Amino acid sequence: MIDQSYLAVDDKSLPVSMGLRSQTQKLKFVRKGIEGSFLPPAVSRKDILKQIAGGSEKKIHIGEILSLIFMPFYQDKGICYDGLSGKVTSTEVSGFISNGKSLPYHLEFTPSLCPDCGWDLEGETDSLVLCCKNCLCFWLIHQKTLKKIKVKCYGTPEDAEMLLPFWRFEIEFQILNCSTYAQLIKMANIPKVVREEHRKQPVYFFTPAFKINPKLFLRIGRQITLAQIVPTRIGALSKCRFHPVGLQLEEGFQAVVPIVMDLCTNKEETVKILIKERLKLTSFSLAYIPFRSSGSEYIQDSLGISLPKNSIKFGRQL
């Protein structure tokens, strides 16, 4: 995990970074009643991510958390002081202190009531998907609203301890030939005879809908995509634990590209194609896959997948 800070206003006299302060100082939300003026950010999210990537626009950021942190400065007799250390800065007060009103930054809450039946929605505090046990519906928290999504489950979770969530995408490629299972068999060099039904079978790409270290993220995404599992609709909510959905839908879609790169055999040629490729999302759903507990690992017997329990635990802190 990398924790970096960058100046979000266009003023070269201010420090370009907060250093370790964002990690060592206690932060609190901006609430109504805080005195002072807040400078609006002048640098876009895209530019900040470009700085983190060292100026490259080809890198994909998955699972990042971008926060806006206000660093305090105060003035006394025309001299500008660092609000944390109390040291005098070389910044001209008139150059960046705003005389306007404080910007309306405040916490907003979304009612966790099912839009269909009005029942209480349930889910972990860090989950982006909430479920209604009354009408068996699942709702995605997206742009401050609740959106109903399709949710399916693979296999029978009766003996499982936990259900891990995965985004399931149907993708339309403009250049790359990977729209059918037959094309996937050829691209990934799967030791399987291509049959006629494979030429008509659409390919679904699976990306973890939870955060985990990059190596495991790519591995399980590749394994489940190659397995082309067929999840079915959830008829009743299982008693086993639903792992919270911690990766946004958009970031799951972005993860399709590195997973394609990880499963293909001719990587050099695929890179040239993916640079020019424009993916189009045809459909998506959320698929839960049951895992049983075995010692220090979670096991999925049907797919032959094992994950360390600590990787799942620490992934929630990323």
Backbone hydrogen bonds in HBPLUS format (Angstrom, degrees):
<---DONOR---> <-ACCEPTOR-->    atom                        ^
c    i                          cat <-CA-CA->   ^        H-A-AA   ^      H-
h    n   atom  resd res      DA  || num        DHA   H-A  angle D-A-AA Bond
n    s   type  num  typ     dist DA aas  dist angle  dist       angle   num
A0007-LEU N   A0016-VAL O   2.96 MM   9  4.92 129.6  2.22 136.7 134.4     1
A0042-ALA N   A0008-ALA O   2.63 MM  34  5.80 161.3  1.66 162.4 169.4     2
A0011-ASP N   A0009-VAL O   3.11 MM   2  5.86 126.4  2.41 105.9  91.0     3
A0014-LEU N   A0011-ASP O   3.24 MM   3  5.88 164.1  2.27 115.8 120.3     4
A0021-ARG N   A0018-MET O   3.17 MM   3  5.62 159.3  2.21 132.5 132.6     5
A0023-GLN N   A0020-LEU O   3.03 MM   3  5.39 145.3  2.15 106.8 117.3     6
A0024-THR N   A0020-LEU O   2.93 MM   4  6.12 139.5  2.10 149.7 162.5     7
A0025-GLN N   A0021-ARG O   2.84 MM   4  5.38 161.6  1.88 146.8 149.4     8
A0048-ILE N   A0044-SER O   3.07 MM   4  6.39 155.7  2.13 149.7 156.4     9
A0049-LEU N   A0045-ARG O   3.02 MM   4  6.28 166.7  2.04 154.3 157.0    10
A0050-LYS N   A0046-LYS O   3.02 MM   4  6.18 143.9  2.15 139.0 149.5    11
A0051-GLN N   A0047-ASP O   2.99 MM   4  6.28 146.3  2.10 143.6 151.7    12
A0051-GLN N   A0048-ILE O   3.08 MM   3  5.13 119.6  2.46  95.2 109.8    13
A0052-ILE N   A0048-ILE O   3.04 MM   4  6.42 155.7  2.10 150.1 156.6    14
A0053-ALA N   A0049-LEU O   3.01 MM   4  6.22 147.5  2.12 141.0 149.5    15
A0055-GLY N   A0050-LYS O   2.76 MM   5  5.05 160.7  1.80 159.8 155.6    16
A0054-GLY N   A0051-GLN O   3.03 MM   3  5.11 159.2  2.07 106.3 110.8    17
A0083-GLY N   A0072-PRO O   2.82 MM  11  4.71 140.8  1.97 138.7 134.1    18
A0074-TYR N   A0081-TYR O   3.16 MM   7  5.40 158.8  2.20 141.3 147.8    19
A0081-TYR N   A0074-TYR O   2.76 MM   7  5.40 166.4  1.77 168.4 173.1    20
A0076-ASP N   A0079-ILE O   2.90 MM   3  5.28 151.7  1.98 144.7 154.0    21
A0079-ILE N   A0076-ASP O   3.11 MM   3  5.28 161.6  2.14 107.5 113.1    22
A0089-THR N   A0080-CYS O   2.88 MM   9  5.68 173.3  1.89 156.7 155.6    23
A0082-ASP N   A0087-LYS O   2.79 MM   5  5.34 164.4  1.81 157.9 162.4    24
A0086-GLY N   A0082-ASP O   2.77 MM   4  4.95 140.3  1.92 134.8 145.6    25
A0095-GLY N   A0092-GLU O   2.98 MM   3  5.25 147.6  2.08 105.9 116.3    26
A0096-PHE N   A0093-VAL O   3.35 MM   3  6.09 156.5  2.41 117.9 121.6    27
A0097-ILE N   A0093-VAL O   3.08 MM   4  5.79 163.3  2.11 167.8 171.8    28
A0105-TYR N   A0103-LEU O   2.82 MM   2  5.78 139.3  1.98 107.0  95.6    29
A0121-LEU N   A0112-SER O   2.98 MM   9  5.36 174.1  1.99 143.3 141.5    30
A0114-CYS N   A0119-TRP O   2.74 MM   5  5.21 171.0  1.74 158.5 161.7    31
A0118-GLY N   A0114-CYS O   2.75 MM   4  4.60 142.0  1.89 132.8 141.8    32
A0122-GLU N   A0131-CYS O   2.84 MM   9  5.36 165.2  1.86 151.5 155.5    33
A0131-CYS N   A0122-GLU O   2.93 MM   9  5.36 164.0  1.96 153.4 154.5    34
A0127-SER N   A0124-GLU O   3.18 MM   3  5.17 165.3  2.20 111.3 111.6    35
A0128-LEU N   A0245-VAL O   2.77 MM 117  5.37 153.9  1.84 145.3 154.0    36
A0141-ILE N   A0128-LEU O   2.81 MM  13  5.35 172.0  1.81 164.6 166.7    37
A0130-LEU N   A0139-TRP O   2.87 MM   9  5.26 159.6  1.91 153.5 157.0    38
A0139-TRP N   A0130-LEU O   2.77 MM   9  5.26 166.0  1.79 161.7 166.4    39
A0132-CYS N   A0137-CYS O   2.81 MM   5  5.29 157.6  1.86 161.9 165.6    40
A0136-LEU N   A0132-CYS O   2.86 MM   4  5.35 118.7  2.24 140.4 154.7    41
A0149-ILE N   A0138-PHE O   3.20 MM  11  6.01 163.4  2.23 146.5 149.4    42
A0140-LEU N   A0147-LYS O   2.73 MM   7  5.07 173.7  1.73 149.0 148.0    43
A0147-LYS N   A0140-LEU O   2.87 MM   7  5.07 161.9  1.90 141.2 147.3    44
A0142-HIS N   A0145-THR O   2.87 MM   3  5.43 161.5  1.91 161.7 164.8    45
A0145-THR N   A0142-HIS O   3.10 MM   3  5.43 154.2  2.17 109.5 117.5    46
A0286-LEU N   A0150-LYS O   2.89 MM 136  6.24 166.4  1.91 156.9 161.2    47
A0152-LYS N   A0286-LEU O   2.84 MM 134  6.28 157.7  1.89 158.2 165.5    48
A0288-TYR N   A0152-LYS O   2.85 MM 136  6.28 161.3  1.89 149.8 153.8    49
A0153-CYS N   A0232-THR O   2.70 MM  79  5.41 163.0  1.73 160.2 161.7    50
A0232-THR N   A0153-CYS O   2.87 MM  79  5.41 159.1  1.91 147.9 140.8    51
A0154-TYR N   A0288-TYR O   2.95 MM 134  6.31 159.5  2.00 169.8 172.2    52
A0160-ALA N   A0157-PRO O   3.09 MM   3  4.99 154.0  2.16 102.4 110.5    53
A0161-GLU N   A0291-PHE O   2.96 MM 130  6.20 151.0  2.04 138.2 144.5    54
A0241-ARG N   A0161-GLU O   3.26 MM  80  6.39 147.9  2.37 142.9 135.4    55
A0162-MET N   A0291-PHE O   3.16 MM 129  5.47 166.9  2.18 160.3 161.9    56
A0291-PHE N   A0162-MET O   2.82 MM 129  5.47 155.2  1.88 167.6 175.5    57
A0163-LEU N   A0241-ARG O   2.80 MM  78  6.16 156.1  1.86 164.7 167.8    58
A0243-HIS N   A0163-LEU O   2.97 MM  80  5.89 170.1  1.98 153.9 156.6    59
A0164-LEU N   A0289-ILE O   2.94 MM 125  5.30 159.9  1.98 149.7 143.1    60
A0289-ILE N   A0164-LEU O   2.89 MM 125  5.30 161.9  1.92 147.6 151.8    61
A0209-ALA N   A0165-PRO O   3.03 MM  44  5.34 168.9  2.04 130.2 127.7    62
A0166-PHE N   A0287-ALA O   2.74 MM 121  5.13 139.0  1.91 142.7 156.6    63
A0287-ALA N   A0166-PHE O   2.78 MM 121  5.13 175.1  1.78 161.4 161.4    64
A0167-TRP N   A0207-THR O   2.79 MM  40  5.27 150.8  1.87 173.4 167.5    65
A0207-THR N   A0167-TRP O   3.04 MM  40  5.27 156.1  2.10 144.1 151.7    66
A0168-ARG N   A0285-SER O   2.86 MM 117  5.21 165.9  1.88 161.1 158.1    67
A0285-SER N   A0168-ARG O   3.00 MM 117  5.21 136.7  2.19 137.8 149.5    68
A0169-PHE N   A0205-PHE O   2.84 MM  36  5.12 171.8  1.85 152.4 155.1    69
A0205-PHE N   A0169-PHE O   2.84 MM  36  5.12 156.1  1.89 148.3 152.7    70
A0170-GLU N   A0283-SER O   2.94 MM 113  5.22 158.9  1.99 152.5 149.8    71
A0282-THR N   A0170-GLU O   2.84 MM 112  5.41 158.1  1.89 162.8 166.8    72
A0172-GLU N   A0280-LYS O   2.83 MM 108  5.05 161.7  1.86 152.2 157.8    73
A0280-LYS N   A0172-GLU O   3.13 MM 108  5.05 148.8  2.23 142.1 149.7    74
A0203-VAL N   A0179-SER O   3.37 MM  24  5.71 145.6  2.50 124.5 123.3    75
A0184-LEU N   A0180-THR O   3.09 MM   4  6.46 148.0  2.20 144.7 154.2    76
A0181-TYR N   A0201-GLN O   2.82 MM  20  5.57 147.5  1.93 157.2 165.0    77
A0185-ILE N   A0181-TYR O   2.92 MM   4  6.17 155.6  1.97 149.7 155.5    78
A0182-ALA N   A0198-HIS O   3.07 MM  16  4.91 140.1  2.24 127.1 119.1    79
A0186-LYS N   A0182-ALA O   3.22 MM   4  6.48 153.4  2.29 140.7 146.9    80
A0187-MET N   A0183-GLN O   2.91 MM   4  6.08 163.3  1.94 147.6 152.5    81
A0188-ALA N   A0184-LEU O   2.89 MM   4  5.88 167.1  1.91 154.0 157.1    82
A0190-ILE N   A0185-ILE O   2.98 MM   5  4.94 153.1  2.05 138.3 146.1    83
A0189-ASN N   A0186-LYS O   3.35 MM   3  4.99 148.9  2.46  91.4 100.2    84
A0265-THR N   A0187-MET O   3.26 MM  78  6.56 153.4  2.33 164.0 157.5    85
A0192-LYS N   A0190-ILE O   2.70 MM   2  5.58 128.6  1.96 116.8 100.1    86
A0198-HIS N   A0195-ARG O   3.10 MM   3  5.28 134.1  2.32  99.5 112.0    87
A0199-ARG N   A0196-GLU O   3.13 MM   3  5.42 139.1  2.31 103.4 113.8    88
A0200-LYS N   A0197-GLU O   3.25 MM   3  5.35 147.9  2.36  98.6 107.7    89
A0201-GLN N   A0197-GLU O   3.04 MM   4  6.14 123.9  2.37 138.4 153.3    90
A0246-GLY N   A0209-ALA O   2.92 MM  37  6.17 126.3  2.21 138.7 152.9    91
A0247-LEU N   A0209-ALA O   3.04 MM  38  4.87 155.9  2.09 123.7 118.2    92
A0217-PHE N   A0213-ASN O   2.96 MM   4  6.05 157.6  2.01 153.9 159.9    93
A0218-LEU N   A0214-PRO O   3.01 MM   4  6.19 164.9  2.04 153.8 154.5    94
A0219-ARG N   A0215-LYS O   3.12 MM   4  6.27 156.3  2.18 140.4 147.6    95
A0220-ILE N   A0216-LEU O   2.99 MM   4  6.08 178.4  1.99 157.7 157.1    96
A0221-GLY N   A0217-PHE O   3.15 MM   4  6.10 149.6  2.24 137.7 146.8    97
A0222-ARG N   A0218-LEU O   2.91 MM   4  5.99 154.5  1.97 145.8 152.0    98
A0223-GLN N   A0219-ARG O   2.94 MM   4  6.16 164.6  1.96 150.3 154.8    99
A0224-ILE N   A0220-ILE O   3.07 MM   4  6.07 169.3  2.08 145.8 148.3   100
A0225-THR N   A0221-GLY O   3.13 MM   4  6.07 150.6  2.22 136.0 144.5   101
A0226-LEU N   A0222-ARG O   2.94 MM   4  6.08 161.5  1.97 153.0 157.6   102
A0227-ALA N   A0223-GLN O   3.05 MM   4  6.23 141.7  2.20 137.4 148.0   103
A0228-GLN N   A0224-ILE O   3.15 MM   4  6.31 131.1  2.40 136.5 147.4   104
A0228-GLN N   A0225-THR O   3.22 MM   3  5.24 136.6  2.42  96.2 107.6   105
A0252-GLY N   A0248-GLN O   2.94 MM   4  6.24 147.9  2.04 149.6 159.6   106
A0253-PHE N   A0249-LEU O   3.00 MM   4  6.29 150.1  2.09 148.0 155.8   107
A0254-GLN N   A0250-GLU O   3.02 MM   4  6.33 151.3  2.11 141.7 149.4   108
A0255-ALA N   A0251-GLU O   3.05 MM   4  6.22 136.9  2.24 136.6 147.4   109
A0256-VAL N   A0253-PHE O   3.18 MM   3  5.57 162.6  2.21 110.1 115.5   110
A0259-ILE N   A0255-ALA O   3.23 MM   4  6.36 153.2  2.31 146.8 154.6   111
A0260-VAL N   A0256-VAL O   2.86 MM   4  6.08 153.4  1.93 151.9 159.0   112
A0261-MET N   A0257-VAL O   3.02 MM   4  6.33 157.7  2.08 151.8 158.2   113
A0262-ASP N   A0258-PRO O   2.93 MM   4  6.09 141.5  2.08 136.2 146.5   114
A0263-LEU N   A0259-ILE O   3.06 MM   4  6.30 143.5  2.20 147.1 155.0   115
A0264-CYS N   A0260-VAL O   3.15 MM   4  6.20 139.1  2.33 147.7 156.5   116
A0270-THR N   A0266-ASN O   3.12 MM   4  6.26 155.0  2.18 146.3 154.0   117
A0271-VAL N   A0267-LYS O   2.92 MM   4  6.03 153.3  1.99 151.0 156.0   118
A0273-ILE N   A0269-GLU O   3.28 MM   4  6.60 146.6  2.40 141.5 150.4   119
A0274-LEU N   A0270-THR O   2.85 MM   4  6.06 166.5  1.87 158.1 161.5   120
A0275-ILE N   A0271-VAL O   3.11 MM   4  6.21 143.8  2.25 148.4 155.8   121
A0276-LYS N   A0273-ILE O   3.10 MM   3  5.57 133.3  2.33 108.3 119.1   122
A0277-GLU N   A0273-ILE O   2.96 MM   4  6.01 122.4  2.30 138.2 154.5   123
A0292-ARG N   A0299-ILE O   2.84 MM   7  5.22 160.0  1.88 153.2 151.4   124
A0299-ILE N   A0292-ARG O   2.76 MM   7  5.22 163.5  1.79 153.8 158.4   125
A0294-SER N   A0297-GLU O   2.90 MM   3  5.37 161.0  1.93 165.9 161.1   126
A0297-GLU N   A0294-SER O   3.07 MM   3  5.37 160.3  2.11 122.9 128.4   127
A0309-LYS N   A0296-SER O   2.93 MM  13  5.69 175.3  1.94 142.9 142.3   128
A0298-TYR N   A0307-LEU O   2.78 MM   9  5.20 157.5  1.83 152.1 159.7   129
A0307-LEU N   A0298-TYR O   2.89 MM   9  5.20 153.5  1.97 146.1 154.8   130
A0300-GLN N   A0305-ILE O   2.75 MM   5  5.07 154.4  1.81 162.4 164.0   131
A0304-GLY N   A0300-GLN O   2.88 MM   4  5.75 120.7  2.23 143.9 160.8   132
A0305-ILE N   A0300-GLN O   3.12 MM   5  5.07 155.0  2.19 139.3 142.8   133
A0304-GLY N   A0301-ASP O   3.27 MM   3  5.00 140.2  2.44  91.8 103.0   134
A0311-SER N   A0308-PRO O   3.15 MM   3  5.40 129.5  2.42 100.7 113.1   135
A0312-ILE N   A0309-LYS O   3.17 MM   3  5.30 123.9  2.50  98.0 111.4   136
A0313-LYS N   A0309-LYS O   2.98 MM   4  6.27 157.7  2.03 150.1 157.0   137
A0314-PHE N   A0310-ASN O   2.83 MM   4  5.93 178.6  1.83 156.1 156.5   138
A0315-GLY N   A0311-SER O   3.06 MM   4  5.80 132.2  2.30 125.6 137.4   139
A0316-ARG N   A0313-LYS O   3.36 MM   3  5.92 150.9  2.45 109.4 115.6   140
A0317-GLN N   A0314-PHE O   3.04 MM   3  5.41 158.9  2.08 109.7 116.5   141
A0318-LEU N   A0315-GLY O   3.23 MM   3  5.37 165.3  2.26 105.9 110.3   142
